[in-house]
């Protein structure tokens, strides 16, 4: 159901690409090669902040950062949101020291081989969150419902990011030498990691193993 815009997603053993992006949480640019030879890196590649699940995943990464930092692993969250829009959002929703970057053209997602999904296929999926949603909803309806519930106002910049194909989400754990050692890739099919975050215990274990390489 997906169109792969950058080849297959990178797998353990593959070299990670160098991507250079605008920093959100500070001034300047961030390059993945900045970490090579210094520390392992967990890269979270998310949709724009218009996606309520991605906002939650970024928050989860921020919560995990102290645990991963103790193991010597750095974290980088990348969102498909223009940098000024992203900085405005995080001004009111601080990242608690999480490094974040803006990638509105999805260069990092293509470089890591993440797929895009057409809107017709995306709209066929029904999502249900017991306790948060009154009934199963299609993706656009649940986005609108959760954004309204959480007080997230869609701007013109968000609408531009929402147009066209939908981007899948992925987490990639990269060692000091720039090699991917662990991945978690979203699958937009019911019951298959649809909008899920990685398992915390599995991720921490993988980080421990990478840190000791």
C-alpha positions, 0 to 999 in steps of 0.5 A: 500500500506504500510508495517507497520514495527512497528505497528500502528503509535502512536496516541494522548494518547499513551506513547512516547517511549524513543529513544537514538540517536547521536546528529548532532547539538552538541556532544553526545547523545540525549534521548527523556527521557531527556525532560520528566518532563522538557518540551513538545517536538515536534519530527519530524521524517524524511527520510534522507537528500537525500530527498529534501522534508525532507530538507525543512521540517527540515528548516520549523521546524527550522523556527517554533522553536522560536514560539514554544520555546516561548510556552515552547515547544522544537523541535527535528528533526531526519533524516535517515542520518549517523551522519558524513554526516549530520554534514557535510551538516548542517555545510554549512546549519546551523540549527539556534539552532534547535536540530537534531539527526541522526538515519540511522537504523530508530529505532525512526521511528519503535518505533513510528510506522511509516510505510515503503513503497516498491519501486514498490508502491512508484514509482507508485505515481506521484508528481507535484509542479507547479512553481518548476517542469515542469511536474508530475514526479515519486518520484525518478525522482523528487528527482533527479530533485530537488536535482540537482536544489538545488545543493545537491550531493548524496554521498555513505552514501545517496545511502545506505539510499535510498536503499530498503524501503522508510520511511514515515515521522511523527510529534509527539507532546509529553507533559511533562509527555511523552504522545503523544498529537498531530500527523501529519503522511505523507500518500504517496498517491496523495492528502493525505499529500503527502510530506506535512509539518504540517499546521503551525496554527494547530501545534502552537495551539496544542503546546499552548494547550500542554504547558498549561497542 
